[in-house]
């Protein structure tokens, strides 16, 4: 999924449309699910070579960023109205 993120960001910058808005939500939800699985995996079998606080902190930070992105940026009315315009 991480390899698709620059491509999706470029599309979000240059295009509009409800399909793109749906793709943005889908990508962000899959990324958040991936971070949640990373937190669970790290909790169940943590890495010994690195301090667990550093790994938990990094994964939790980006998990929260994904949730904020989904909730505050993609479900605001002005964002939905922006993507519901027909692209030319």
C-alpha positions as a Markdown table, in Angstrom:
| # | Residue | x | y | z |
|---|---|---|---|---|
| 1 | Unk | 0.0 | 0.0 | 0.0 |
| 2 | Unk | 2.8 | 2.4 | 0.8 |
| 3 | Unk | 4.0 | 2.2 | -2.9 |
| 4 | Unk | 0.6 | 3.4 | -4.0 |
| 5 | Unk | 0.4 | 6.4 | -1.7 |
| 6 | Unk | 2.5 | 8.9 | -3.9 |
| 7 | Unk | 0.3 | 8.0 | -6.9 |
| 8 | Unk | -2.9 | 8.4 | -4.9 |
| 9 | Unk | -1.6 | 11.8 | -3.5 |
| 10 | Unk | -0.8 | 13.0 | -7.0 |
| 11 | Unk | -4.3 | 12.0 | -8.2 |
| 12 | Unk | -5.9 | 13.8 | -5.2 |
| 13 | Unk | -3.9 | 16.9 | -6.0 |
| 14 | Unk | -4.7 | 16.9 | -9.7 |
| 15 | Unk | -8.2 | 15.3 | -10.1 |
| 16 | Unk | -11.6 | 15.3 | -8.5 |
| 17 | Unk | -14.5 | 12.8 | -8.5 |
| 18 | Unk | -16.4 | 10.6 | -6.1 |
| 19 | Unk | -14.4 | 7.5 | -7.2 |
| 20 | Unk | -11.2 | 9.2 | -6.2 |
| 21 | Unk | -12.7 | 10.3 | -2.9 |
| 22 | Unk | -13.7 | 6.6 | -2.3 |
| 23 | Unk | -10.3 | 5.5 | -3.3 |
| 24 | Unk | -8.7 | 7.9 | -0.8 |
| 25 | Unk | -11.0 | 6.6 | 2.0 |
| 26 | Unk | -10.2 | 3.0 | 1.1 |
| 27 | Unk | -6.5 | 3.6 | 1.0 |
| 28 | Unk | -6.5 | 5.4 | 4.3 |
| 29 | Unk | -8.7 | 2.8 | 6.0 |
| 30 | Unk | -6.5 | -0.1 | 4.7 |
| 31 | Unk | -3.4 | 1.8 | 6.0 |
| 32 | Unk | -5.0 | 2.4 | 9.4 |
| 33 | Unk | -5.9 | -1.3 | 9.6 |
| 34 | Unk | -2.3 | -2.2 | 8.7 |
| 35 | Unk | -1.0 | 0.0 | 11.5 |
| 36 | Unk | -3.5 | -1.5 | 13.9 |
| 37 | Unk | -2.2 | -5.0 | 12.9 |
| 38 | Unk | 1.3 | -3.8 | 13.4 |
| 39 | Unk | 0.5 | -2.6 | 16.9 |
| 40 | Unk | -1.0 | -6.0 | 17.7 |
| 41 | Unk | 1.9 | -7.9 | 16.2 |
| 42 | Unk | 4.4 | -5.8 | 18.1 |
| 43 | Unk | 2.5 | -6.4 | 21.3 |
| 44 | Unk | 2.2 | -10.1 | 20.9 |
| 45 | Unk | 5.8 | -10.7 | 19.7 |
| 46 | Unk | 8.0 | -7.6 | 20.2 |
| 47 | Unk | 11.4 | -7.1 | 18.7 |
| 48 | Unk | 14.2 | -7.6 | 21.1 |
| 49 | Unk | 16.8 | -5.5 | 19.2 |
| 50 | Unk | 14.9 | -2.2 | 19.4 |
| 51 | Unk | 13.3 | -0.5 | 22.5 |
| 52 | Unk | 9.6 | -1.4 | 22.4 |
| 53 | Unk | 8.6 | 2.2 | 23.3 |
| 54 | Unk | 10.2 | 3.5 | 20.1 |
| 55 | Unk | 8.4 | 1.0 | 17.9 |
| 56 | Unk | 5.0 | 1.3 | 19.7 |
| 57 | Unk | 5.3 | 5.1 | 19.6 |
| 58 | Unk | 6.1 | 5.2 | 15.8 |
| 59 | Unk | 3.3 | 2.8 | 14.9 |
| 60 | Unk | 0.8 | 4.5 | 17.2 |
| 61 | Unk | 1.7 | 7.9 | 15.9 |
| 62 | Unk | 1.1 | 7.0 | 12.3 |
| 63 | Unk | -2.1 | 5.1 | 13.2 |
| 64 | Unk | -3.4 | 8.2 | 14.8 |
| 65 | Unk | -2.4 | 10.3 | 11.8 |
| 66 | Unk | -4.4 | 7.9 | 9.6 |
| 67 | Unk | -7.5 | 8.2 | 11.8 |
| 68 | Unk | -7.3 | 12.0 | 11.9 |
| 69 | Unk | -6.9 | 12.0 | 8.1 |
| 70 | Unk | -9.9 | 9.8 | 7.7 |
| 71 | Unk | -12.2 | 11.6 | 10.1 |
| 72 | Unk | -11.2 | 15.3 | 9.9 |
| 73 | Unk | -10.0 | 15.6 | 6.3 |
| 74 | Unk | -12.1 | 13.2 | 4.2 |
| 75 | Unk | -15.5 | 13.4 | 5.9 |
| 76 | Unk | -15.8 | 17.2 | 6.0 |
| 77 | Unk | -18.6 | 18.6 | 3.8 |
| 78 | Unk | -16.3 | 21.0 | 2.0 |
| 79 | Unk | -13.9 | 18.1 | 1.1 |
| 80 | Unk | -16.8 | 15.9 | -0.1 |
| 81 | Unk | -18.1 | 18.9 | -2.2 |
| 82 | Unk | -14.7 | 19.4 | -3.7 |
| 83 | Unk | -14.4 | 15.8 | -4.8 |
| 84 | Unk | -18.0 | 15.7 | -6.0 |
| 85 | Unk | -17.2 | 18.2 | -8.7 |
| 86 | Unk | -16.9 | 16.8 | -12.2 |
| 87 | Unk | -13.2 | 17.0 | -13.3 |
| 88 | Unk | -12.4 | 18.5 | -16.6 |
